[in-house]
Each structure stands twice: as structure tokens, then as C-alpha cells.
């Protein structure tokens, strides 16, 4: 139950910004579904590109973090 509330709170901002749509269903227990809107789907390509970049440069990022930690 706490996790459900946390998810709901986490998705309020993207819902406010028009990135996700929330659909509530009555019943016991209540059920809620979220889906990307057309605007939200426009983020899939840049997010995928960021993931590819992170995969390609992950070792360099970790090395930079190690250098920073060692020098601090």
C-alpha cells in the first residue's frame, strides 16, 4: 500500500505536465493504470539515446567518479 502511494505521488508531476495519463477504476481494491500520452511518447527517443550514451560511456563515468573521490 505504501509503495502504491509513493508511485502515485511520483507520477503526479508527469501527469500535471501532460506526460502520463492516469485512469482510475473503482472496486475493491481500487485499481489505477498509467500510460504515456502522445507528448510523453515524444520523450522515448531522447531517453533511449541517453541510455545508449550511458551504456557506451559508463566505464568513463565510473572512472571520473573514482578520480573525484580519490582527489577529494
N, CA and C atoms as a LAMMPS dump frame, in Angstrom:
ITEM: TIMESTEP
0
ITEM: NUMBER OF ATOMS
216
ITEM: BOX BOUNDS ff ff ff
-5.0000000000000000e+02 5.0000000000000000e+02
-5.0000000000000000e+02 5.0000000000000000e+02
-5.0000000000000000e+02 5.0000000000000000e+02
ITEM: ATOMS id mol type element x y z
1 1 1 N 0.815 -1.185 0
2 1 2 C 0 0 0
3 1 3 C 0.87 1.265 0
4 2 1 N 1.922 1.279 0.806
5 2 2 C 2.802 2.438 0.849
6 2 3 C 3.474 2.625 -0.51
7 3 1 N 3.882 1.535 -1.135
8 3 2 C 4.514 1.633 -2.447
9 3 3 C 3.549 2.216 -3.472
10 4 1 N 2.275 1.83 -3.395
11 4 2 C 1.276 2.367 -4.313
12 4 3 C 1.145 3.875 -4.146
13 5 1 N 1.14 4.341 -2.91
14 5 2 C 1.044 5.77 -2.636
15 5 3 C 2.275 6.481 -3.169
16 6 1 N 3.43 5.902 -2.98
17 6 2 C 4.673 6.512 -3.463
18 6 3 C 4.65 6.633 -4.984
19 7 1 N 4.185 5.595 -5.676
20 7 2 C 4.08 5.644 -7.132
21 7 3 C 3.13 6.758 -7.549
22 8 1 N 2.008 6.865 -6.861
23 8 2 C 1.023 7.891 -7.176
24 8 3 C 1.634 9.287 -7.022
25 9 1 N 2.344 9.514 -5.934
26 9 2 C 2.98 10.811 -5.692
27 9 3 C 4.051 11.078 -6.743
28 10 1 N 4.831 10.068 -7.095
29 10 2 C 5.91 10.204 -8.064
30 10 3 C 5.375 10.571 -9.447
31 11 1 N 4.208 10.047 -9.802
32 11 2 C 3.671 10.287 -11.14
33 11 3 C 2.784 11.523 -11.236
34 12 1 N 2.571 12.225 -10.147
35 12 2 C 1.729 13.435 -10.198
36 12 3 C 2.338 14.515 -11.089
37 13 1 N 3.632 14.767 -10.98
38 13 2 C 4.275 15.812 -11.783
39 13 3 C 4.204 15.483 -13.277
40 14 1 N 4.578 14.275 -13.704
41 14 2 C 4.433 13.965 -15.136
42 14 3 C 2.971 14.041 -15.606
43 15 1 N 2.04 13.701 -14.74
44 15 2 C 0.625 13.831 -15.1
45 15 3 C 0.276 15.318 -15.261
46 16 1 N 0.701 16.145 -14.335
47 16 2 C 0.484 17.586 -14.384
48 16 3 C 1.05 18.183 -15.672
49 17 1 N 2.219 17.673 -16.094
50 17 2 C 2.896 18.177 -17.288
51 17 3 C 2.388 17.551 -18.578
52 18 1 N 1.401 16.677 -18.488
53 18 2 C 0.808 16.085 -19.691
54 18 3 C 1.596 14.937 -20.284
55 19 1 N 2.497 14.344 -19.491
56 19 2 C 3.335 13.258 -20
57 19 3 C 2.72 11.881 -19.777
58 20 1 N 1.925 11.735 -18.73
59 20 2 C 1.243 10.468 -18.451
60 20 3 C -0.232 10.743 -18.193
61 21 1 N -1.03 9.754 -18.515
62 21 2 C -2.464 9.818 -18.231
63 21 3 C -2.766 8.777 -17.166
64 22 1 N -3.61 9.155 -16.232
65 22 2 C -3.98 8.277 -15.116
66 22 3 C -5.433 7.881 -15.285
67 23 1 N -5.692 6.594 -15.192
68 23 2 C -7.055 6.085 -15.287
69 23 3 C -7.363 5.311 -14.019
70 24 1 N -8.42 5.739 -13.33
71 24 2 C -8.83 5.106 -12.071
72 24 3 C -10.016 4.2 -12.312
73 25 1 N -9.998 3.057 -11.676
74 25 2 C -11.108 2.118 -11.741
75 25 3 C -11.596 1.878 -10.323
76 26 1 N -12.885 1.866 -10.145
77 26 2 C -13.442 1.588 -8.826
78 26 3 C -13.221 0.131 -8.46
79 27 1 N -13.805 -0.267 -7.4
80 27 2 C -13.685 -1.653 -6.985
81 27 3 C -12.908 -1.765 -5.706
82 28 1 N -12.783 -2.983 -5.288
83 28 2 C -12.059 -3.248 -4.071
84 28 3 C -11.101 -4.405 -4.317
85 29 1 N -9.827 -4.2 -4.281
86 29 2 C -9.167 -2.922 -4.057
87 29 3 C -9.253 -2.045 -5.307
88 30 1 N -9.142 -0.723 -5.147
89 30 2 C -9.173 0.158 -6.315
90 30 3 C -7.963 -0.1 -7.206
91 31 1 N -8.139 0.151 -8.471
92 31 2 C -7.066 -0.103 -9.447
93 31 3 C -6.818 1.181 -10.23
94 32 1 N -5.556 1.465 -10.488
95 32 2 C -5.16 2.651 -11.249
96 32 3 C -4.182 2.215 -12.323
97 33 1 N -4.345 2.758 -13.519
98 33 2 C -3.412 2.492 -14.609
99 33 3 C -2.84 3.818 -15.096
100 34 1 N -1.576 3.778 -15.496
101 34 2 C -0.91 4.941 -16.068
102 34 3 C -0.422 4.567 -17.458
103 35 1 N -0.456 5.543 -18.368
104 35 2 C 0.118 5.332 -19.695
105 35 3 C 0.699 6.638 -20.202
106 36 1 N 1.691 6.512 -21.073
107 36 2 C 2.266 7.704 -21.675
108 36 3 C 1.248 8.346 -22.606
109 37 1 N 1.219 9.666 -22.608
110 37 2 C 0.408 10.403 -23.562
111 37 3 C 1.223 10.557 -24.849
112 38 1 N 0.619 11.151 -25.865
113 38 2 C 1.355 11.419 -27.107
114 38 3 C 2.579 12.293 -26.807
115 39 1 N 2.4 13.295 -25.947
116 39 2 C 3.529 14.148 -25.566
117 39 3 C 4.593 13.337 -24.837
118 40 1 N 4.191 12.479 -23.934
119 40 2 C 5.135 11.636 -23.208
120 40 3 C 5.905 10.707 -24.131
121 41 1 N 5.235 10.198 -25.153
122 41 2 C 5.911 9.295 -26.097
123 41 3 C 7 10.004 -26.895
124 42 1 N 6.911 11.345 -27.005
125 42 2 C 7.975 12.067 -27.717
126 42 3 C 9.295 12.021 -26.955
127 43 1 N 9.251 11.646 -25.678
128 43 2 C 10.474 11.535 -24.875
129 43 3 C 11.187 10.201 -25.045
130 44 1 N 10.541 9.224 -25.656
131 44 2 C 11.148 7.889 -25.755
132 44 3 C 12.463 7.903 -26.525
133 45 1 N 12.526 8.607 -27.633
134 45 2 C 13.761 8.637 -28.419
135 45 3 C 14.91 9.3 -27.666
136 46 1 N 14.713 10.5 -27.067
137 46 2 C 15.83 11.085 -26.314
138 46 3 C 16.241 10.255 -25.096
139 47 1 N 15.284 9.627 -24.434
140 47 2 C 15.622 8.782 -23.283
141 47 3 C 16.418 7.563 -23.741
142 48 1 N 16.016 6.987 -24.875
143 48 2 C 16.759 5.853 -25.421
144 48 3 C 18.177 6.278 -25.796
145 49 1 N 18.31 7.456 -26.389
146 49 2 C 19.646 7.967 -26.762
147 49 3 C 20.505 8.173 -25.52
148 50 1 N 19.908 8.697 -24.455
149 50 2 C 20.658 8.892 -23.206
150 50 3 C 21.105 7.542 -22.643
151 51 1 N 20.229 6.547 -22.698
152 51 2 C 20.589 5.209 -22.219
153 51 3 C 21.738 4.623 -23.021
154 52 1 N 21.707 4.806 -24.341
155 52 2 C 22.79 4.301 -25.195
156 52 3 C 24.098 5.017 -24.861
157 53 1 N 24.016 6.342 -24.635
158 53 2 C 25.21 7.087 -24.253
159 53 3 C 25.768 6.563 -22.936
160 54 1 N 24.892 6.365 -21.944
161 54 2 C 25.329 5.888 -20.628
162 54 3 C 25.975 4.509 -20.737
163 55 1 N 25.402 3.648 -21.566
164 55 2 C 25.978 2.313 -21.761
165 55 3 C 27.364 2.419 -22.399
166 56 1 N 27.492 3.303 -23.388
167 56 2 C 28.765 3.445 -24.101
168 56 3 C 29.846 4.103 -23.242
169 57 1 N 29.448 4.979 -22.319
170 57 2 C 30.426 5.751 -21.559
171 57 3 C 30.417 5.446 -20.062
172 58 1 N 29.745 4.393 -19.668
173 58 2 C 29.628 4.058 -18.255
174 58 3 C 30.966 3.883 -17.561
175 59 1 N 31.902 3.209 -18.208
176 59 2 C 33.221 2.993 -17.596
177 59 3 C 33.957 4.32 -17.371
178 60 1 N 33.813 5.234 -18.321
179 60 2 C 34.466 6.546 -18.187
180 60 3 C 33.851 7.341 -17.031
181 61 1 N 32.544 7.265 -16.894
182 61 2 C 31.86 7.966 -15.806
183 61 3 C 32.307 7.396 -14.46
184 62 1 N 32.357 6.072 -14.36
185 62 2 C 32.803 5.449 -13.109
186 62 3 C 34.24 5.828 -12.78
187 63 1 N 35.1 5.886 -13.797
188 63 2 C 36.491 6.284 -13.575
189 63 3 C 36.565 7.734 -13.097
190 64 1 N 35.756 8.597 -13.677
191 64 2 C 35.735 10.002 -13.246
192 64 3 C 35.254 10.112 -11.8
193 65 1 N 34.273 9.307 -11.43
194 65 2 C 33.791 9.311 -10.047
195 65 3 C 34.876 8.835 -9.094
196 66 1 N 35.587 7.784 -9.497
197 66 2 C 36.693 7.293 -8.669
198 66 3 C 37.772 8.365 -8.512
199 67 1 N 38.12 9.048 -9.608
200 67 2 C 39.123 10.115 -9.551
201 67 3 C 38.674 11.229 -8.611
202 68 1 N 37.425 11.609 -8.707
203 68 2 C 36.89 12.686 -7.875
204 68 3 C 36.946 12.298 -6.401
205 69 1 N 36.524 11.07 -6.112
206 69 2 C 36.514 10.592 -4.727
207 69 3 C 37.932 10.513 -4.172
208 70 1 N 38.852 10.036 -4.978
209 70 2 C 40.234 9.897 -4.538
210 70 3 C 40.875 11.263 -4.301
211 71 1 N 40.523 12.261 -5.132
212 71 2 C 41.129 13.587 -5.031
213 71 3 C 40.454 14.486 -4.003
214 72 1 N 39.319 14.065 -3.486
215 72 2 C 38.588 14.915 -2.514
216 72 3 C 39.086 14.722 -1.107
